[in-house]
Amino acid sequence: MTDAGPSHRTLSGRLVFIFSAATAALAVLSLFWFAILLLMQWWLLALTEAVMGIACILTLLLIQRGRLSIALLVSQITFFAVIMLICLNYDIPNPAAPRVTHVFFLCLALVGYLNFVRERSHFQLALIALSLLGFVVFGSTMLALPSATPLPDAVRIPGSWLNTIVAVGLMAGCVYAMQIEFARKSNVVRELQAAVFRNQFELFYQSQVDADGRTTGAEALLRWRHPKRGLVPPDQFIPIAEQNGLMIIIGGWVLEQACRRLAAWQQDQATRHLQLAVNVSADQFLDPGFEQFVLDVTKRHAIDVSGLKLELTESVMAANIDLVIAKMTALRAAGIGTALDDFGTGYSSLGYLKRLPLEQLKIDRSFVQDVLENERSAALARSVIQLGNDLGMAVLAEGVETAQQFAFLREHGCTQFQGYLFGRPVPLDQFMAALYGGTPSTPTTAAA
């Protein structure tokens, strides 16, 4: 499934503005201290503040280019190192002037949490834990390097006021950012719950073709036609739906619509050969009643189930593998095929592949995009194709954009293809027009 995932666009404009404003404030503070320290001829500390200022400017540039995750990591790592150095070597507490630089560790922890909510990772968790530990240790002890050279109290006392005011302001900004982001997500959740019942969802269709370029089916991709915001890209709502347990309801709607479409296709001689692939989330697949729901839907629409293909991402493999195998086996016994989507990007295991009753592997677009320029990507693509063929699975390459990529993959044994070369995701009427007219479908959205 190439239709969702965390991105810069999943954030509200206000949240990005707050991140940018906080970074700009730190840049100004760093440059202020850089100038003061240069005048005092504290060369090493001045250089440290210059590094921090440069990191702030780099962070702002990355934010403007939509690289928020990288921007936050760059700033977190740099600020953590700088704060540690200042606390250990320059900001040494005494009865006249307390240590205050460590307060910025709390700001780092809050920024880290916001980033963790967006894109969970163990590395981000470690940064959060280290930031909190740094705040506790430096706030509770007089820890310093044996060679520490404390700043004069005449500088540290006014500096403690300035740094504390800025740190408190940054923390207030982070708390506000958290509040508006959680409120935005709560609004989206309520709107998603209503969208199913108000018929605001729509299926787009992207062609899947064989080695001769003939359309053999399509992948059904979810879109949300919001009454005020228009067509909402899936990466702006699917992650939120997954986080809030809504994909079982939404996924059920998708399966219902897909089976209704298959039933119509199978009544027409010109389209009865088409297969329709439907993405199934991990929560939806692992729901205890999933298999029975699928069987009930297919019976209700009286479809030939060989035309329905369920696409699972590798995140499903993180669950009880025996349960996954049992579910897939039950579906296959009923004649319903399953495919492993985005192969190679998640929990891939050759042991799993050997045991899973899969019918198809989908090569992730990241392996396809540079098969002609990068020998390692080419070798990986060839290996996946050979692996699928050896295991008796069909192999579909997604993200095919050029005739040269198509020729390379076909030459090395791939038999099924999907990508912009054959058509973008489009509404049903455009897909059918392209199918009957024999011309490529035209895009109506940039999200694919």
C-alpha positions in Angstrom: 0.0 0.0 0.0 1.6 3.2 -1.1 -1.2 5.5 0.1 -0.4 6.5 3.6 2.3 7.2 6.1 3.6 9.8 8.4 4.7 13.1 6.7 5.1 16.8 7.1 1.5 17.2 5.8 0.0 15.3 8.7 0.8 18.3 10.9 -1.3 21.5 11.2 0.1 24.7 9.9 0.0 26.2 13.4 2.1 23.4 14.8 4.8 23.9 12.2 4.7 27.6 12.8 5.3 27.0 16.6 8.2 24.8 15.9 9.7 27.4 13.5 9.1 30.2 16.0 10.7 28.3 18.9 13.7 27.5 16.7 14.0 31.1 15.6 13.9 32.2 19.3 16.7 29.8 20.2 18.7 31.1 17.2 18.4 34.7 18.4 19.4 33.7 21.9 22.4 31.8 20.7 23.6 34.7 18.5 23.1 37.1 21.5 25.3 34.9 23.7 27.8 34.4 20.9 28.3 38.2 20.7 28.6 38.6 24.4 31.1 35.8 24.8 33.2 37.1 21.9 33.5 40.4 23.7 34.5 38.6 26.8 37.0 36.5 24.8 35.5 33.2 25.9 36.4 31.6 22.6 35.3 28.0 23.2 31.9 28.9 24.7 31.4 31.4 21.9 32.1 28.7 19.4 29.6 26.5 21.2 26.9 29.1 20.9 27.7 29.6 17.2 27.3 25.9 16.6 23.9 26.1 18.3 22.9 29.0 16.2 23.9 27.3 13.0 21.9 24.2 14.0 18.9 26.5 14.5 19.3 28.0 11.1 19.7 24.5 9.5 16.6 23.3 11.4 14.6 26.3 10.0 15.7 25.5 6.5 14.8 21.8 6.9 11.3 22.7 8.2 10.7 25.0 5.3 11.5 22.1 2.9 9.1 19.8 4.7 11.8 17.7 6.4 10.4 18.2 9.9 11.5 14.8 11.4 15.1 15.3 10.3 15.0 18.9 11.5 13.8 18.0 14.9 16.4 15.2 15.3 19.2 17.6 14.2 18.1 20.2 16.7 17.6 17.7 19.5 21.0 16.1 19.2 22.8 19.4 18.8 21.0 21.1 21.6 21.5 18.1 23.9 25.2 18.1 23.4 25.5 21.9 23.8 23.4 21.9 27.0 25.5 19.1 28.5 28.7 21.0 27.7 27.5 24.2 29.2 26.1 22.5 32.4 29.3 20.6 32.9 31.9 23.3 32.2 30.4 26.8 32.4 27.1 26.9 34.3 28.3 25.7 37.7 25.9 26.6 40.6 26.9 28.6 43.6 25.0 30.4 46.4 24.8 33.6 44.4 23.8 32.2 41.0 21.9 28.8 40.5 22.4 26.6 37.5 19.6 27.3 34.9 20.8 25.9 31.6 19.5 22.4 32.5 15.9 23.8 32.3 16.3 23.5 28.5 16.4 19.7 28.9 12.6 19.9 29.6 12.1 21.7 26.3 14.0 19.0 24.5 11.9 16.3 26.2 8.6 18.0 25.2 9.8 18.4 21.6 10.9 14.8 21.6 7.5 13.7 22.7 5.8 15.7 20.0 8.1 14.1 17.4 7.5 10.6 19.0 3.8 11.0 18.6 4.2 11.8 14.9 6.8 9.1 14.2 7.5 6.5 16.9 11.0 5.2 17.2 13.3 3.8 19.9 15.9 6.4 19.2 13.4 9.2 19.9 12.4 7.5 23.2 16.1 7.3 24.2 16.5 11.1 23.5 13.4 11.8 25.6 14.7 9.7 28.5 18.2 11.2 28.4 16.7 14.7 28.4 14.6 14.0 31.4 17.6 12.3 33.1 19.8 15.3 32.4 17.2 17.7 33.9 17.0 15.6 37.1 20.8 15.1 37.5 21.8 18.7 36.8 18.9 20.1 38.8 19.7 18.0 41.9 23.5 18.0 42.0 26.5 20.3 41.5 27.9 17.9 38.9 30.8 19.5 36.9 34.0 18.6 35.1 37.2 18.8 37.2 38.5 21.3 34.6 35.3 23.4 34.6 35.7 27.2 34.1 32.5 28.8 35.4 31.4 32.1 34.0 31.6 35.1 36.3 28.6 35.7 38.4 28.2 39.2 36.8 27.3 37.3 33.6 25.6 34.3 35.0 23.1 36.2 37.2 21.4 38.2 34.4 21.9 35.2 32.1 20.0 33.0 34.5 17.0 35.3 34.3 17.2 35.5 30.5 17.7 31.8 30.0 14.9 30.9 32.4 12.4 33.3 30.7 13.3 31.9 27.3 13.1 28.2 28.5 9.7 28.8 30.2 8.4 30.5 27.0 9.6 27.5 24.9 7.9 25.1 27.3 4.7 27.1 27.1 4.9 27.0 23.3 5.5 23.2 23.3 2.5 22.7 25.6 0.4 24.9 23.4 1.6 22.9 20.3 0.6 19.7 22.0 -2.8 21.1 22.9 -3.6 22.3 19.4 -2.3 19.1 17.8 -4.4 16.8 20.1 -7.4 19.0 19.6 -6.9 18.8 15.8 -6.7 15.0 15.9 -9.8 14.9 18.1 -11.7 16.9 15.5 -10.4 14.7 12.7 -11.5 11.6 14.7 -15.0 12.9 15.1 -15.1 13.9 11.5 -13.9 10.4 10.4 -16.5 8.8 12.5 -19.2 10.9 10.8 -17.7 10.5 7.3 -18.7 6.8 7.0 -22.3 7.6 7.7 -22.4 10.7 5.5 -20.9 8.9 2.5 -17.9 11.2 2.4 -15.5 8.3 1.5 -14.8 7.3 -2.1 -12.7 4.6 -3.7 -10.2 5.5 -6.3 -8.8 2.8 -8.6 -5.2 2.3 -9.9 -4.6 -0.1 -12.8 -2.6 -3.3 -12.4 -1.3 -4.8 -15.6 0.5 -8.0 -16.9 3.8 -8.2 -18.7 2.0 -7.3 -22.0 0.6 -4.1 -20.4 -3.0 -5.4 -20.4 -5.1 -4.4 -17.4 -5.8 -7.3 -15.2 -7.3 -5.5 -12.3 -6.9 -2.6 -9.9 -6.1 -1.6 -6.4 -8.8 0.2 -4.5 -7.5 3.2 -2.7 -9.4 5.2 -0.1 -10.1 8.9 -0.5 -12.0 11.3 1.8 -14.1 14.1 0.2 -14.4 16.5 3.0 -17.3 19.0 2.7 -15.0 22.0 3.5 -11.4 20.8 2.7 -12.2 18.9 -0.5 -10.2 15.8 -1.4 -8.1 14.9 1.7 -5.0 12.8 0.9 -4.9 9.5 2.8 -1.7 10.3 4.6 -3.6 13.0 6.5 -6.3 10.8 7.9 -5.4 7.1 7.7 -2.6 7.2 10.4 -5.1 9.0 12.7 -7.8 6.5 12.0 -5.4 3.6 12.8 -4.2 5.2 16.0 -7.8 5.6 17.2 -9.2 2.2 16.2 -11.3 3.4 13.3 -9.9 1.3 10.6 -12.1 -1.7 11.4 -15.2 0.5 10.6 -13.6 2.3 7.7 -12.0 -0.9 6.4 -15.4 -2.6 6.6 -16.9 0.1 4.4 -14.1 -0.3 1.9 -14.6 -4.1 1.6 -18.4 -3.5 1.2 -17.8 -1.1 -1.7 -15.1 -3.2 -3.3 -17.4 -6.3 -3.3 -20.2 -4.2 -4.8 -17.9 -3.0 -7.5 -16.6 -6.6 -8.2 -20.2 -7.8 -8.5 -20.9 -5.2 -11.2 -17.7 -6.1 -13.0 -18.4 -9.8 -13.0 -21.8 -9.2 -14.6 -20.1 -7.6 -17.6 -18.3 -9.8 -20.1 -15.7 -7.1 -20.8 -14.7 -6.7 -17.1 -15.4 -10.1 -15.5 -11.7 -11.0 -15.6 -10.7 -8.1 -13.5 -9.3 -8.6 -9.9 -9.7 -6.0 -7.2 -7.1 -5.6 -4.5 -8.1 -4.1 -1.2 -5.7 -2.9 1.6 -6.5 -4.4 5.0 -5.0 -2.8 8.1 -3.4 -4.9 10.9 -6.2 -4.0 13.4 -8.8 -4.9 10.8 -7.2 -8.2 9.9 -6.6 -9.3 13.5 -10.1 -8.5 14.6 -11.7 -11.8 15.7 -14.6 -11.5 13.4 -12.7 -10.5 10.3 -12.9 -13.8 8.3 -16.6 -14.2 8.9 -17.2 -10.5 7.9 -15.3 -11.0 4.6 -17.3 -14.2 3.9 -20.6 -12.5 4.7 -19.8 -9.6 2.4 -18.8 -11.7 -0.5 -21.9 -13.9 -0.1 -24.2 -10.8 0.2 -22.9 -9.5 -3.2 -22.7 -13.0 -4.7 -19.2 -12.4 -6.2 -16.7 -14.9 -7.5 -14.2 -14.6 -4.6 -11.3 -15.3 -6.9 -11.6 -11.7 -8.1 -11.0 -10.3 -4.6 -7.4 -9.9 -3.2 -6.6 -8.7 0.3 -3.4 -6.9 0.7 -1.7 -7.0 4.0 1.3 -5.0 5.2 4.2 -6.5 7.0 3.1 -4.9 10.3 0.6 -7.8 10.5 3.6 -10.1 11.1 4.4 -8.3 14.3 1.3 -10.0 15.8 0.9 -13.7 16.7 2.2 -15.4 13.6 0.2 -18.6 14.2 -3.0 -16.5 14.4 -2.1 -14.7 11.2 -1.4 -18.0 9.4 -4.7 -19.5 10.7 -6.7 -16.5 9.4 -4.9 -16.5 6.0 -5.5 -20.2 5.7 -9.2 -19.9 6.4 -9.5 -17.1 3.8 -7.6 -19.1 1.2 -9.8 -22.2 1.9 -12.7 -20.0 0.9 -11.0 -19.0 -2.3 -9.8 -15.5 -1.3 -6.2 -14.7 -2.1 -3.9 -12.6 0.0 -0.9 -10.5 -1.0 2.0 -9.1 1.1 2.2 -5.4 0.4 5.3 -3.1 0.6 7.6 -6.2 0.8 11.0 -5.5 2.3 10.1 -2.4 4.4 8.9 -3.9 7.6 9.0 -7.2 9.4 10.2 -9.4 6.5 11.3 -12.9 7.4 12.0 -15.8 5.1 10.6 -18.1 7.8 7.3 -16.2 7.7 7.2 -16.3 3.9 7.7 -20.1 3.9 4.7 -20.6 6.3 2.3 -17.9 5.1 -0.2 -19.1 2.4 0.4 -16.0 0.3 -0.5 -15.7 -3.4 1.4 -12.5 -4.2 4.4 -10.4 -3.2 4.4 -6.7 -4.0 7.8 -5.2 -4.4 7.9 -1.9 -2.6 8.2 1.2 -4.8 11.5 2.2 -3.0 13.2 -0.8 -4.6 11.7 0.0 -8.0 12.4 3.7 -8.3 16.1 3.5 -8.8 16.7 0.0 -10.2 18.3 1.5 -13.3 20.7 3.8 -11.3 21.5 1.9 -8.2 23.0 -1.6 -8.5 22.0 -2.5 -4.9 18.4 -1.6 -5.6 18.5 -3.6 -8.8 20.0 -6.6 -7.0 17.3 -6.4 -4.3 14.5 -6.2 -6.9 15.9 -9.2 -8.8 16.2 -11.2 -5.5 12.6 -10.5 -4.5 11.3 -11.5 -7.9 13.4 -14.7 -7.8 12.3 -15.4 -4.2 8.6 -15.0 -5.1 8.9 -17.2 -8.2 10.7 -19.9 -6.2 7.9 -19.9 -3.6 5.2 -20.1 -6.2 3.9 -16.6 -5.7 3.1 -14.0 -8.3 5.3 -10.9 -8.0 3.9 -7.4 -8.6 6.1 -4.3 -8.8 4.5 -1.1 -7.6 5.7 2.4 -8.3 6.7 1.7 -12.0 7.0 5.1 -13.6 9.1 4.6 -16.7 9.2 2.2 -19.7 12.8 1.4 -18.8 11.8 0.3 -15.3 9.0 -1.8 -16.8 11.4 -3.5 -19.3 14.0 -4.2 -16.5 11.5 -5.8 -14.2 9.8 -7.8 -16.9 13.2 -9.0 -18.2 14.0 -10.4 -14.7 10.8 -12.4 -14.3 8.2 -9.9 -12.8 4.8 -10.6 -14.2 2.5 -7.9 -12.7 2.9 -4.2 -12.5 1.4 -1.1 -11.0 2.4 2.6 -11.2 2.0 5.9 -12.9 3.3 4.5 -16.2 -0.1 2.6 -16.4 -2.3 5.1 -14.6 -2.7 7.1 -11.5 -5.4 6.5 -8.9 -8.6 7.9 -10.3 -12.3 7.9 -9.6 -14.3 5.0 -11.0 -15.7 6.8 -14.0 -12.2 7.8 -15.2 -10.9 4.3 -14.6 -13.7 2.7 -16.6 -13.3 5.3 -19.4 -9.6 4.5 -19.6 -10.3 0.7 -19.5 -12.8 0.8 -22.4 -10.9 3.5 -24.3 -7.6 1.9 -23.9 -5.9 5.1 -22.9 -4.0 5.9 -19.7 -6.1 7.2 -16.9 -5.5 10.9 -16.0 -4.6 12.0 -12.5 -7.0 14.0 -10.4 -4.9 14.1 -7.2 -1.3 14.4 -6.3 -1.6 11.9 -3.5 -1.0 8.4 -4.7 
